[in-house]
Amino acid sequence: MTPQQDPASQPRWPTTLVILLLLAAFCGGLLIINATAENVPGRRVADGLVADTPGATFQPATLPHWNCCSTEPLIFRTTLDAQTANARDPALLVVSAHDNARLYVDGVLVGGEGPSTGDPTNWSRRPRLIRIPPPLAHAGAVLDIEVQRSVGFGHLRPVYLGEYDALYPSYVALRVLRADMHVATGVIAAFVAAFCFAAASLLGARGLMYSLGGLAASWALQVIGLSPSDPPWNGAVANGIYFVGYLGTSIFLLWFFIEWTSVFSERNDLRHRLGWLTAPWPRKARRALGLSAIGAMVAGAALIAVTIYLNPPIGSQEVDRACGFLGLAVIAFCLVRVVSYYRRNGFRDPFEASAFIFVLIAAVVDIIMVRFFFIYGVSLGAAVMFFPLALLLSLAARARGVFEAATATAEKLNVLVEKREREILVNMEEIRRNERAAMLLEERSRIMRDMHDGIGGQLLGLILQARSRKLSDDALVSGLEQSLDDLRLVVDSLEQGEGSLTGALGAFRARIEPRCEAAGVTLDWQIEDVGATPNIGPDKTLQIYRVLLEACTNALKHGAPTRIGVVLRRDGDSIEIALADDGGGFVQQTAAIGRGLTNMRTRAQQIGAELAVASGDTGTRIALTLAA
């Protein structure tokens, strides 16, 4: 099943075409340089005499010549022809010699690098252009090219004789191909390794970044093993560094391509046949692979060190051969995975695909040329320079795709959030309207009940008594006053609303204070600020008014007090409202028969309050206790 393509994964053909053209131009330039280097103007010398050890008899031989794996000097002998001897500035171009090359003319040392005995240095990748002094340049002069040997595929390749200025361009081209470009790829690899290790925790996909960093670091290690011409370590150590780097390049290349073809692909089952070769690996398997790669590096480095230490020449040659076959196997595996990956997912990024395939094919070509045809390859150098660029552009394109997808998702979420906010505001407004309507309806119902049960009942009783002519004028006036007081209480309770009980009792004081003054009773008002009382609404306030009014009326009628005190205080979550007088009191058993105390208890029960009544010779105290 092919994953659905997102906009960032659509083929970017213009950019791909431009970069591929640049790559083709770069590779074409290298091929031109290589052709120029191989087309050396002058006499090509491939046949001569060879002595494999000092003092040995010279035998006819044809270059390239190799004889693994002695470190004794190899001497190739030829003669100077008349054309070269008569040149203005005769010179000898050594295309490749492993490892050192020294030129003797008629037994006189005229040039070269490195020692002739002892541990060889590392000049294998550098050409040498050696001038032949005019006094020694004559037809038939014996030229001895002494090469100190180490591990390698060709200890001496064909040499060229001719004019120094004519040989110089080929010398420069060979130096770029064999040495300078290799150093450049090592520097690039070092920067890529540093970037990957530093950015792994920031960019995610740690396995991918660590494998790429290990691959780049291993390549840089190869460069360190090959490039220094006269390092502080000996040749065996240089070989070991190179082989460890080569081993790491193979191992981390395998890990990297498994990571790349798994992270950016659909998850498939590894259990089917050849699934480990073509299918994406799950995260757990890739983590195990990473740990195994590190373990293999450590074990391989130890094995290489032991093999070279026991017998540097033979051991180095054996390790070199094993690494070559390992590299071919790993690249074949990676090539199969890459082809399977792009067949499965489609060539959504042709630049990335061409980069990977180009690198792998270049590596295969160079390994075959080096290991089996003993010819230096130039394809891998170009591929290594191109490979990091391809990866960075591919990762940048993927990051841009993720950013654009995240931006689009964020915009969609913002639109949805705004839509939901508008819906919530509309719903909340509707809820508030419904709540207000319900509150108004409830309040109307309560007022109607109060008017019907209180004022309505009182007025109806007065009307019936008046019709039956059983009501005196004083009783009629008293009944009307009670009805008017009840109406005022209802109005006062509505004005109180939900808030401060202190303010509500202030309205009640305005109602009873004139009565107390008319009766010659002092009103003692002890009101604390009990704060907001949201649980005491208009309905509860009305019942509190009626209890206090009933208590005050009874005190004025029956107790003959000189002082009436009203107290309001808070005790934790409770509110206490009390009315006390200093009158004669009453007997509760007798008073319980009357309607006044019974009404007070009923009203207290309706609002969930506790009513406490205490009466004696010193007066009466009636207290309401309810939740704030």
Secondary structure as UniProt FT lines:
FT   HELIX           7..9
FT   HELIX           13..38
FT   STRAND          43..45
FT   STRAND          47..51
FT   TURN            54..55
FT   STRAND          59..62
FT   TURN            68..69
FT   STRAND          73..79
FT   HELIX           82..85
FT   STRAND          90..94
FT   STRAND          100..105
FT   TURN            106..107
FT   STRAND          108..113
FT   TURN            124..125
FT   STRAND          128..131
FT   HELIX           134..136
FT   TURN            139..140
FT   STRAND          142..148
FT   STRAND          159..163
FT   HELIX           164..175
FT   HELIX           176..180
FT   HELIX           181..203
FT   HELIX           206..226
FT   HELIX           235..263
FT   TURN            273..274
FT   HELIX           275..278
FT   HELIX           283..310
FT   HELIX           312..345
FT   HELIX           350..372
FT   HELIX           379..450
FT   HELIX           451..456
FT   HELIX           457..467
FT   TURN            468..469
FT   HELIX           473..496
FT   HELIX           501..518
FT   TURN            519..520
FT   STRAND          522..527
FT   TURN            534..535
FT   HELIX           538..554
FT   HELIX           555..559
FT   STRAND          563..571
FT   TURN            572..573
FT   STRAND          574..581
FT   HELIX           588..591
FT   TURN            592..593
FT   HELIX           595..606
FT   TURN            607..608
FT   STRAND          610..616
FT   TURN            617..618
FT   STRAND          619..627
//
